[in-house]
Amino acid sequence: MTKKNNEFRIDVTSEIGDLRCLLIHSPDSGLGKVVPSKAQDWLFEDIVHLDTMRRNEYDYYVKLLMYFLDPDKIKGRLKEIDSKEHDRAFFKPDNESFHASTKVIELQNLLADILIEDDIRKKLVASVCAIEGCTYRLQQKLINTKAIELAKIFISGSLGNDEMIFAPIPNLIFSRDIGIAINDHMLLNKPAKKARARETLLARYIFFNHPLFAKYQGNILEIPETVHHFLRPGEEQEEKTTLEGGDVMMVSPNHLLIGCSERTSISGANEAMKLLFENDVVKKVTIVKIPHKRDYMHIDTIFTQVKRNVWVMLGSLSALEIQEEETNVVKWFTEKKQKDKTDIIQFEKDRTKPRIFKSLEELLSDISENDLQSGKKTKFIYSGNDKFPFDAREQWTDSCNLLALKEGVVLGYDRNDKTVEAFRKKGFEIVKVADLLQKFENGEIDPHDLKDTLILMPSSELSRARGGFHCMSMPLLRDKIL
């Protein structure tokens, strides 16, 4: 098992501080086995071409992360890494030439590490086999499989390259959804869909058993079910306690946003808020309820932060009528009849009276100007330049789902032309990732000298999965911005 990194820390106090460490999962062979009849059950919009997704899209993401977070692993090696002889070995967790970065951390590596231990391997095999309904003989076969290979099997669902023994978990590339770093705590999530049950189980075993997280065991929080949840009638999502990471944003040291969406229930938001207040993790939680539509999915599909005073968002969801005051989260939202509105209510640990926001712009301006002390008027960059039908089209392909590598430097898909136009009008430089990587390699630009830049990433296959780079990242360490 990999030795504990004594320098490793969990500390995330914002969405935009310089990114220092994150968890990702590169596209695995399971994505190439998604079939049309099961795509939506497995939460994909379409089937993808795996090789294109890897070589022409996601590999750029990994290389970019390495130049920013772990340059010693990649600087001076770009030609070698891209050579045919190398054949992507740099990106493969089970290969000798894998980058094995301790700053751009691959989930599959962590899983393989813990599976070396006999006791953990037996317990996890039994748990996975119970979920997947495996035979006893298959269970014994898996127990006797080497750790590196077993990690691949758990993720891809296949023995070797071809024999499928259970469904893949293609959504593991969206690593943010399984856990969120909140200050120096980890909140492990409760997914809404059965398709994500196995990845949630794997994540729990990793966080509670890997030496990397040993000193944080007391800071790992799990959302409980509500009391007597097994007596509730029906299977409606509103009745379940669910929460996914795309609905959680750490916007300032003491302020967390939680979305109620297609994937995160009111009960889930309420239980998470109580847990965080009881453990004194944050002082303030704002609940943002958005329409339960596949178009939106999570709150990070309708807005993300770019700078202290700049946000990108979908303009058509910004309006909110003033609502009456209510101190109970569940009661507040279950009584609402308007399904296509965005309702926003803020709770503070030591205040009994909640605060109501009339619009997303009002909330985000308050975060920028008061929580983050931006000292400037808050600006908004709208999806599709706020013009129909481009706003809706480009929001669907993740124009609002951006990852900040540092304040003002964000990654987005190259296909959202009108949103790119809106960034340019706000004074941002627009650069293609391939061009930028070459300049980093040649020493023409230092990554940390970049300011106000939108980095365009190729996206023809990744966008079919309905998730941007905010989804494809689980930040564990960011520099403080206050």
N, C-alpha and C positions, 0 to 999 in steps of 0.2 A: 504494500500500500504506500502511496506517495506520502512522504514525510510532511508534517504540518509546516506551512510557511509562516515563520515567526513574524514576518512583516505584514501578513495578511490582515486586513481590517474590513469590517462592515461599517459604513458611515455614509448615508445618503440624506442630505438635508434640503435638496432642491432638485429640480428637473434640468438645470442648466449649468451647474458647477462643472469645472473641468473633469471629464470622465477619466477615472484611473483604473477601474477594474469592473468587469462584467462577466456574466454567464451567458453563453450562447449554445445553440445546437445547430451544426451545419446539416443541410439536407442529406438524409440517409436514403438507403435503397427502398425503404417503405413508401416514400413519396412516389416512386416509380411503379408502385403496385396498386395505387388508388384506381378503382374502376368506376365508370360513369354511374352505375346503378347504386353505388355506395358513397359517392363523392360528398353529397350533402349530409348524409348520416355521419360521415367522418369530418364534417364541417369545412369542406373545401367547395369552392364554387365550380371547379372544373378539374379535369385531370391535367397534369403538368408533364412537360418533357424534362426529365430529371437531369440529363447531361447539360442541357442548355441552362437550366436553373443553377447548376453548380458552377460550371466553367465560365459562363458569360455573365453571371449575375452575382450569386452569393460569394464566390471567391474574391470578387472585388471588395465586398464588404469586409471580409476577414483581413485582406491586405491593408485596407484603409485603417481598420481598428488597430492593427499592429504598428503602423507608422505613428499613430497618435499615442498608443498606450504602451507598446513594447518594441520600440524601434530596433533595439539590439538583435532581435530575432529575425528581422527582415532587411534592414538597411544593407545595401550592396549585394543583395541576393535576388533581386526581382527577375533578372534574366534567367537565372538558374531555376527559380520557382516556376516560371512560365514555360520552361522548355518541355519539349515532347518527351525527352528521356526521363524527366522528373515525374511526369504523369500524375500530378496532383498529390504526390506523397506528402507535401507540406501541409495539406488540408485533411489528411486521413488519420483519425485518432489511433487506429490500430497499426500504423506504419512507423518504422524506425525513424523516418525523416519528418514526422509530425512536429509541428512547432512547439507543442506542449507548453504554451505560454501560461504563466501564473497570473496574468492580467487580462488576457482574452481567454477565459476558461471554458473548455468544452465539457458540456454535461456528460457526454458519453464516457469521457476519461474518468470523471469522478465516480460514475456508476461502476466502471471496471475496477477502480481502486477498492471500493468497498466489497465487491464480490469475491475478492481474493480470500476474505475471511470466511471460513467454513460455516460458522454459525449464521452469519448474515446471509450467505448464499442460500442456505437451506430454508431459512425463514422467508426470504424474498421470493424464491422459486415457488414455495407453497402458497404464498399470497397471490402471486401472479396466476398460478394455475387454478386457484379457487375462483378468481375473477373471470378467467377465460374458459373455465370448464374443461381443463385438460385431463387426459387419462393419467392413471397412476404411473404407468410405464414411461410416459412422456415426462412426467415430473421427475422420475429417477434419472432419466437421460439428461435433463437440464441440470440437475444437481451435479452431475459428473462432467459438465462442460466447463472448459477453461473460462476464466473471468472475462477476458477481452472478447471472446466469441459470444459469451452469454449476454454481455451488455448489448452487443449488436442485435442479438435475437430478441431481447426484451423490447428494443426500440423499433426494429424493422418488422417483427412478427414472423421472421423467416429463418429456417435452418439453412445454412449455406446461402446461396444467392437466389434460389428458386422455390424451395418447398415452404409454402406459407402454413404456419401452424396456428396462428391467430392474427387478428387484424393489425395492421400497422398503426402507429400513433403519429401521423404526419404533422399534427399541430405542435409537436415538441419544438419545432423551429421557432414557434412563438413563445420563447422562454419566459417572457414577462408574466404570462398568465398563471404560472404555477407558484410564484412567490414574489414578494415585494420587500425591499430593504427600506425601513422607515427609521431614520436616525441609525442607531446601532442595533436595531431589532430586525428580525425577519418575520413577516406575516405570511404563513402558508395558506394557500387559497383553497376554495371548495368549488370546483367547476360545475357548471349547470348541466353539461351533457355527458352521457355515458361514455362517449368516444374518448373522453379525457381522463377516465378513471385510472388507467394504468400509469399514465405519466405523472399523475398526482401521487400515486403510491411510490413510484420511483423517486420522486422529488423528496418525499418524507424520509425515505431510507437514506438518501444522500445527505440531507441536512442534519439528521440525527446521528449519523454514523461516520461521516467522513472527518478525518483529523483536521481538515481545513477549518471546520466550524466548531471544533471542540470547545474553545473558550466562549462560544456564544450559545451554548446549550440552554442557558437560562433565559436567553433573549429570543428564542424561537417560539412564536405564538401560533396556535392552531385555533381556528374558529369552531366553536362547538355548535351542535344542533340546539335548537330551542328545547326547553323542557317538554317532555312528553310528545316529541315530534312524531313518534311512531303512531300516535293516536289521531293525527290529522287526516281528514278525509281527502281523497283525490290525489292526483299527481301533478297538479298545475305548478308551473315554475314559481309563481308568486308564493305558493305555500312552502316551498323548500328554502333552506338556508344555503344560498349559493353566492360566491364572490370570485371574480377573476381579475387578474392583475391589470388588464387593460382598463379596468374601471377604478384604478387606484393611482393617485398622483401625489407625490411628496413635493408640495410646492414651496414650502418654507420650513425652517427648523421645527416649528410647533404647529404646522397646519397641514392637514391631509384632506384631499378630495376623494370622495367615494361616489361612483356613479351607480344609479339603479337603471338597469338596461335589460336587453334581451337575455344577458348572461348573468347579471348580478341582481339578486332579489332584494326587496325591501328588508326582509328578515336578515339576509346576509349582511347588508350594510349596517343594520342596527346592532347585530351581534359583534361585528368587527369594531364598531365605534365603542361599545361597552368594554370590550376586551382592551382596546388601546387606552381608554381612559383609566380603567382599573390598574393597568400596568404603568401608568404615567409616561406613556411613550410620546404622546402629543397633547397639546392643550385645546386644540380646535379642530373640528371635523365638519366639512361642508358636504352635504348630500346633494347630488345633482341628478334629478330624475329625467331621463330622456325617453322618447317613444320606443316601445318594444318592437323594433323593426330590424330586419336583417341588414337594411341599408346602413344602420348606425352601429349595432353590435356592442361597442364599448364607448366610453366617453373619449378615449384617445383616438377614435375615428372621426370625432367632430371638432376637437381642438387639442393642440399641444403648444408648449412654450418654446420660443425662439431666443428671446433675450429677456432681461428683467422687465422691460417695458414693451415687449413685442410678442404677440401670440398669432398663430395661424388658426383659423376656425371656419366652420360652415355658417354663413350668415343667416340662412333660412331658419335656423333653430335658435336664434338669439332672443326672440321676443318672449316675454313672460308677463302675464297679468298678475297684479298684486293679490296675494292670497291672505287669508286670515292666519293668525298666529296659532301654533300648536306645539306642544313640548314633547310629543311622542312621535318618533319617526314612523313607526308602522301605521299608527292611526292617521297621521298626516297624509301619507301617500295612498293608503287603501281607500280613503274617502274621496280621492280625486276622480272626477269623471272625464276630464279632458285628456285624451290619449295622445294627442299630437303636440302637446306643449312641453316645454322644459321647465320643471319646477326646481327651485333652489332654496335650501334651508340650511342654516349654519348653527352648529351647537358648540358651546364652549364648556369645558369641564367644570368650571367654577361659576357658571352663569345659568340660571334657570330659564331665562327668557331667550329663545332663539332669534336669529336675525334672518329676515327674508330678503332675497335679491330679486330684482325685477327682470334681469337679463344676464346672459353669460358675460356680456361686455362689462356690466357693473361688477360682477364677481371678480373677473380677471383683472380689471382695473384696480380693485381694492387689494388684491394680492400683490400686484406690481408696486403700487404706490405706498401701501401701508405695511404689508408683511415684508416686502423686499426692499422698501425704501429707495425706489428707483430714482426719485427726484425728477422724473420726466413724465409727460403725458403719455398714457398707454396707447399703443398703436395696434391695429388689427390688420392682418393680411388675410383676405378671404379666399376660400376655395373657389376656383374658376373665375377669379377676379369679381366675385359676387354677381355673376351674370348667368341667367338661366339659358340653356340647360347645362352649361359647362360646370356650374357649381356642384350640381348633383352628380354629374358624370365623373368629375375628378375627385369628389369626396369618396365615391365608390372605389376608386383606384388609389385611395390613401393619400390624397393631397394634404390632409390635416394630420397625418400620422407620421410625424418627423422625430428623429432622434438627435438631440444636441450632444455633440462631442465636447463642446465648450460653449460658453455664452456667445450666441450669434453665429455659430458654425453648426449647421444642421444637414442631415441627410434626407433626401426625398427621391421619389421616382421621377425618371426623365420623361414620362409620358403625359404629365399634367401641365400642358403648355400654358393655359391661361393662369394657373396659379404661379407658375414660374414668372410669367409676365408681371403679376402682382408683386412678387418679391423684388423684381428688378426695379419697379417703380418706387419701391420703398428704400432703394439705395443698396440692395444686396448684390454682390458679385455672384454670377452664375458660372459654375465650372463643372465639366464632366469628370467623373472619377478617374477614368483612364489617363486623361491629360494631367490631372493633379498628382497621381501616383508617380508618373514619369518625372515630374518636377521635384517631388520629394526625393526620388532615387538619385537624380542628378545634382541634388543640393541647391537647386534654384530657389526653393521655398522651404522654410522650416514649418512643420505643421502647426506649431504653437504661435506662429506669427499671423496666422489667418484671422481675419475679422469679417463680420457681416457677410457670410458666404453660404450659399445654398449649393451643396454638392449633389449633382445629379447622378443617380444610380440606375443602371439598366434594369428593366422591370417587366419584360413581356411575359415571363413565366411566374415570377414571384407574385405579381399582382393577381394572378388567378386564384391564389390562396386566400385573398382578402386579408392582408395584414402588411403594415409597413415596418420601418426599422425601429420605431418605438416598440412595436409588438415583439420584434426579433431581438430584444435585448433585456437583460435583467441586471441593471446597474447595482453593484455592490459597494462601490466607493466613488465618491465625487468630492472635489475640493469644495470647501465652504465658500459661499459668495457673500456672506455678511460678516 
